Amino acid sequence: MDDDRPIFVQIAELIENSIIDGTLAEETQVPSTNELAAFHRINPATAAKGINRLVDDGILYKRRGIGMFVATGARETLRERRRLDFATQYVRPLVDEARKLGIGTEELKKLIETWEEQR
């Protein structure tokens, strides 16, 4: 854990990333709070707070006596949420700045395509 955000938020995001990239498939068990705490060298209560955040969001669910599992539809739910966040955080400011500079939609598309080709 190495940024300024609360550790429980980082734990939740790590699990989200694993769901999005397919490392944690739907209906599979996620690491326990104790496993997360030991691996990341954090307090188990902090790990639990991150997991509970995902439970509250419907991304994980608990099987009594067994552990936490990835909910059906979690990957698409997360991808949709991230798409909206991406649009708000990156696309909207990009389009606003392009407008200020007199760059229209077609020119902006071409700029993006050119940038992508150069990678």
URMORA-V792842 format. One record per helix or strand of 3 or more residues. SS is the DSSP state (h for helix, s for strand). FROM is the first residue (numbers start at 1). TO is the last residue. If there is no record, write none. Layout:
[[SS & FROM & TO] [SS & FROM & TO]]
This chain:
[[h & 7 & 20] [h & 33 & 40] [h & 44 & 56] [s & 60 & 63] [s & 67 & 70] [h & 74 & 100] [h & 105 & 118]]
